[in-house]
Amino acid sequence: MGGSLPSRFGHVVGFGAAAGFIHPVTGYSVAASLRAAPRVARAVSDALVRDEGVEEIARVGWNAVWPISFLRTRVLHDFGLAALSRLTTADIQVFFDYFFSLPQSHWSGYLRIDTKARVIAQNMTRLFFNVPLRIKIKLVRKSPLGFIRCLLPGRFL
């Protein structure tokens, strides 16, 4: 979980778990794969109809699997997972108590790989301001500037 995405260069386009659709926090991938299937099939089909070469078909396929908006969301999910890994078990329990005290629409959006990065950043910010100070410190300790940059408004619009 949370591993790197497959290479976008080459003739093979991964899909589903093979494409890194495994959510870095939840470990789930099936729903995201099912939602992506029509989009990816349409992109590859259109490229085939245009009689594109193998490289172009692979490029179009990869871009359909991982549109830029999904990549931006993935950056935030990966950042969040790295931050959580610095917490103790007790702090993780407290963190998730606060996480699930957010409105369901906020935390359920975080659990999808296709939620807009702007929404993820807003929800991460809400959560950050609500957790106890000791957890805030641990979340930003390794990379305070990276944390701030991740949450800057407009960065992922």
C-alpha positions as YAML, in Angstrom:
chain: A
units: angstrom
residues:
- id: 1
  name: MET
  ca: [0.00, 0.00, 0.00]
- id: 2
  name: GLY
  ca: [1.12, 3.48, -0.74]
- id: 3
  name: GLY
  ca: [3.86, 2.28, -3.08]
- id: 4
  name: SER
  ca: [5.04, 4.16, -6.09]
- id: 5
  name: LEU
  ca: [2.97, 4.38, -9.24]
- id: 6
  name: PRO
  ca: [4.01, 2.28, -12.22]
- id: 7
  name: SER
  ca: [6.11, 3.93, -14.90]
- id: 8
  name: ARG
  ca: [4.20, 6.00, -17.40]
- id: 9
  name: PHE
  ca: [6.79, 5.12, -20.04]
- id: 10
  name: GLY
  ca: [6.51, 1.85, -21.90]
- id: 11
  name: HIS
  ca: [3.91, -0.12, -23.78]
- id: 12
  name: VAL
  ca: [2.08, -1.69, -20.86]
- id: 13
  name: VAL
  ca: [-0.51, 0.32, -18.96]
- id: 14
  name: GLY
  ca: [-1.32, -0.98, -15.52]
- id: 15
  name: PHE
  ca: [-4.90, -0.91, -14.33]
- id: 16
  name: GLY
  ca: [-6.53, -1.34, -10.94]
- id: 17
  name: ALA
  ca: [-4.13, -2.52, -8.25]
- id: 18
  name: ALA
  ca: [-1.41, -2.91, -10.91]
- id: 19
  name: ALA
  ca: [-1.77, 0.82, -11.63]
- id: 20
  name: GLY
  ca: [-1.41, 1.82, -8.00]
- id: 21
  name: PHE
  ca: [-5.15, 2.30, -7.49]
- id: 22
  name: ILE
  ca: [-4.73, 0.87, -4.01]
- id: 23
  name: HIS
  ca: [-5.68, 3.73, -1.72]
- id: 24
  name: PRO
  ca: [-2.58, 4.51, 0.37]
- id: 25
  name: VAL
  ca: [-4.61, 4.67, 3.58]
- id: 26
  name: THR
  ca: [-7.47, 2.20, 3.19]
- id: 27
  name: GLY
  ca: [-5.90, -0.41, 0.93]
- id: 28
  name: TYR
  ca: [-9.03, -0.61, -1.21]
- id: 29
  name: SER
  ca: [-8.94, -0.51, -5.00]
- id: 30
  name: VAL
  ca: [-12.00, -2.20, -6.49]
- id: 31
  name: ALA
  ca: [-14.41, 0.76, -6.42]
- id: 32
  name: ALA
  ca: [-11.82, 3.10, -7.95]
- id: 33
  name: SER
  ca: [-11.09, 0.54, -10.65]
- id: 34
  name: LEU
  ca: [-14.76, 0.13, -11.49]
- id: 35
  name: ARG
  ca: [-15.23, 3.90, -11.71]
- id: 36
  name: ALA
  ca: [-12.15, 4.24, -13.94]
- id: 37
  name: ALA
  ca: [-12.93, 1.39, -16.34]
- id: 38
  name: PRO
  ca: [-15.29, 3.29, -18.68]
- id: 39
  name: ARG
  ca: [-12.96, 6.31, -18.82]
- id: 40
  name: VAL
  ca: [-9.90, 4.22, -19.62]
- id: 41
  name: ALA
  ca: [-11.72, 1.99, -22.12]
- id: 42
  name: ARG
  ca: [-13.06, 5.05, -23.93]
- id: 43
  name: ALA
  ca: [-9.62, 6.69, -24.12]
- id: 44
  name: VAL
  ca: [-7.91, 3.54, -25.44]
- id: 45
  name: SER
  ca: [-10.76, 2.83, -27.85]
- id: 46
  name: ASP
  ca: [-10.61, 6.37, -29.24]
- id: 47
  name: ALA
  ca: [-6.84, 6.05, -29.74]
- id: 48
  name: LEU
  ca: [-7.32, 2.74, -31.55]
- id: 49
  name: VAL
  ca: [-9.99, 4.26, -33.81]
- id: 50
  name: ARG
  ca: [-7.55, 7.06, -34.65]
- id: 51
  name: ASP
  ca: [-5.04, 4.32, -35.55]
- id: 52
  name: GLU
  ca: [-2.48, 5.69, -33.10]
- id: 53
  name: GLY
  ca: [0.84, 3.95, -32.55]
- id: 54
  name: VAL
  ca: [1.63, 1.80, -29.53]
- id: 55
  name: GLU
  ca: [3.43, 4.58, -27.67]
- id: 56
  name: GLU
  ca: [0.52, 7.00, -28.11]
- id: 57
  name: ILE
  ca: [-2.04, 4.39, -27.09]
- id: 58
  name: ALA
  ca: [-0.03, 3.67, -23.94]
- id: 59
  name: ARG
  ca: [0.33, 7.40, -23.20]
- id: 60
  name: VAL
  ca: [-3.40, 8.00, -23.66]
- id: 61
  name: GLY
  ca: [-4.19, 4.96, -21.53]
- id: 62
  name: TRP
  ca: [-1.86, 6.02, -18.73]
- id: 63
  name: ASN
  ca: [-3.29, 9.55, -18.74]
- id: 64
  name: ALA
  ca: [-6.79, 8.09, -18.51]
- id: 65
  name: VAL
  ca: [-5.78, 5.82, -15.63]
- id: 66
  name: TRP
  ca: [-4.01, 8.68, -13.81]
- id: 67
  name: PRO
  ca: [-5.37, 12.07, -14.88]
- id: 68
  name: ILE
  ca: [-3.46, 14.98, -13.39]
- id: 69
  name: SER
  ca: [-6.22, 15.62, -10.84]
- id: 70
  name: PHE
  ca: [-5.80, 12.06, -9.48]
- id: 71
  name: LEU
  ca: [-2.03, 12.52, -9.29]
- id: 72
  name: ARG
  ca: [-2.50, 15.66, -7.22]
- id: 73
  name: THR
  ca: [-4.81, 13.82, -4.85]
- id: 74
  name: ARG
  ca: [-2.31, 10.96, -4.65]
- id: 75
  name: VAL
  ca: [0.40, 13.41, -3.51]
- id: 76
  name: LEU
  ca: [-1.80, 14.47, -0.61]
- id: 77
  name: HIS
  ca: [-2.75, 10.91, 0.30]
- id: 78
  name: ASP
  ca: [0.92, 9.88, 0.29]
- id: 79
  name: PHE
  ca: [1.85, 12.91, 2.36]
- id: 80
  name: GLY
  ca: [-0.90, 12.09, 4.85]
- id: 81
  name: LEU
  ca: [0.18, 8.47, 5.11]
- id: 82
  name: ALA
  ca: [3.80, 9.50, 5.73]
- id: 83
  name: ALA
  ca: [2.64, 11.92, 8.44]
- id: 84
  name: LEU
  ca: [0.50, 9.24, 10.10]
- id: 85
  name: SER
  ca: [3.44, 6.85, 10.17]
- id: 86
  name: ARG
  ca: [5.17, 9.20, 12.61]
- id: 87
  name: LEU
  ca: [2.41, 8.84, 15.20]
- id: 88
  name: THR
  ca: [2.29, 6.38, 18.06]
- id: 89
  name: THR
  ca: [-0.53, 3.86, 18.24]
- id: 90
  name: ALA
  ca: [-2.26, 5.96, 20.91]
- id: 91
  name: ASP
  ca: [-1.93, 9.12, 18.81]
- id: 92
  name: ILE
  ca: [-3.28, 7.31, 15.74]
- id: 93
  name: GLN
  ca: [-6.36, 6.34, 17.75]
- id: 94
  name: VAL
  ca: [-6.87, 9.96, 18.81]
- id: 95
  name: PHE
  ca: [-6.24, 11.16, 15.25]
- id: 96
  name: PHE
  ca: [-8.91, 8.84, 13.85]
- id: 97
  name: ASP
  ca: [-11.37, 9.82, 16.58]
- id: 98
  name: TYR
  ca: [-11.04, 13.37, 15.28]
- id: 99
  name: PHE
  ca: [-11.04, 12.22, 11.65]
- id: 100
  name: PHE
  ca: [-14.34, 10.39, 12.02]
- id: 101
  name: SER
  ca: [-15.85, 13.28, 14.01]
- id: 102
  name: LEU
  ca: [-15.71, 15.34, 10.80]
- id: 103
  name: PRO
  ca: [-18.92, 15.34, 8.76]
- id: 104
  name: GLN
  ca: [-19.22, 12.09, 6.81]
- id: 105
  name: SER
  ca: [-18.98, 13.93, 3.49]
- id: 106
  name: HIS
  ca: [-15.52, 15.16, 4.53]
- id: 107
  name: TRP
  ca: [-13.98, 11.90, 5.69]
- id: 108
  name: SER
  ca: [-15.64, 9.75, 3.02]
- id: 109
  name: GLY
  ca: [-14.20, 11.99, 0.31]
- id: 110
  name: TYR
  ca: [-10.73, 11.46, 1.75]
- id: 111
  name: LEU
  ca: [-11.19, 7.72, 1.31]
- id: 112
  name: ARG
  ca: [-11.53, 8.01, -2.49]
- id: 113
  name: ILE
  ca: [-8.63, 8.35, -4.90]
- id: 114
  name: ASP
  ca: [-10.69, 10.51, -7.24]
- id: 115
  name: THR
  ca: [-11.71, 13.27, -4.83]
- id: 116
  name: LYS
  ca: [-10.34, 16.62, -5.98]
- id: 117
  name: ALA
  ca: [-7.06, 17.53, -4.29]
- id: 118
  name: ARG
  ca: [-8.49, 20.91, -3.28]
- id: 119
  name: VAL
  ca: [-11.19, 19.12, -1.26]
- id: 120
  name: ILE
  ca: [-8.64, 16.77, 0.32]
- id: 121
  name: ALA
  ca: [-6.43, 19.73, 1.28]
- id: 122
  name: GLN
  ca: [-9.40, 21.57, 2.81]
- id: 123
  name: ASN
  ca: [-10.36, 18.52, 4.85]
- id: 124
  name: MET
  ca: [-6.76, 17.91, 5.93]
- id: 125
  name: THR
  ca: [-6.60, 21.53, 7.09]
- id: 126
  name: ARG
  ca: [-9.88, 21.21, 9.04]
- id: 127
  name: LEU
  ca: [-8.62, 18.08, 10.72]
- id: 128
  name: PHE
  ca: [-5.21, 19.57, 11.48]
- id: 129
  name: PHE
  ca: [-6.75, 22.53, 13.29]
- id: 130
  name: ASN
  ca: [-8.91, 20.22, 15.42]
- id: 131
  name: VAL
  ca: [-6.39, 17.63, 16.62]
- id: 132
  name: PRO
  ca: [-4.48, 18.15, 19.89]
- id: 133
  name: LEU
  ca: [-1.23, 20.15, 19.77]
- id: 134
  name: ARG
  ca: [1.00, 17.11, 20.43]
- id: 135
  name: ILE
  ca: [-0.39, 15.45, 17.29]
- id: 136
  name: LYS
  ca: [-0.03, 18.63, 15.23]
- id: 137
  name: ILE
  ca: [3.63, 18.80, 16.19]
- id: 138
  name: LYS
  ca: [4.24, 15.18, 15.20]
- id: 139
  name: LEU
  ca: [2.39, 15.62, 11.90]
- id: 140
  name: VAL
  ca: [4.58, 18.52, 10.79]
- id: 141
  name: ARG
  ca: [7.85, 17.67, 12.53]
- id: 142
  name: LYS
  ca: [9.63, 16.01, 9.60]
- id: 143
  name: SER
  ca: [8.71, 18.56, 6.95]
- id: 144
  name: PRO
  ca: [6.94, 21.69, 8.19]
- id: 145
  name: LEU
  ca: [7.44, 23.52, 4.89]
- id: 146
  name: GLY
  ca: [6.29, 20.51, 2.91]
- id: 147
  name: PHE
  ca: [3.18, 20.33, 5.05]
- id: 148
  name: ILE
  ca: [2.39, 24.01, 4.53]
- id: 149
  name: ARG
  ca: [3.04, 23.75, 0.78]
- id: 150
  name: CYS
  ca: [0.70, 20.76, 0.55]
- id: 151
  name: LEU
  ca: [-2.14, 22.74, 2.06]
- id: 152
  name: LEU
  ca: [-1.66, 26.08, 0.31]
- id: 153
  name: PRO
  ca: [-4.93, 27.26, -1.24]
- id: 154
  name: GLY
  ca: [-4.91, 27.15, -4.99]
- id: 155
  name: ARG
  ca: [-2.02, 24.73, -5.28]
- id: 156
  name: PHE
  ca: [-4.24, 21.88, -6.45]
- id: 157
  name: LEU
  ca: [-7.10, 23.68, -8.16]
...
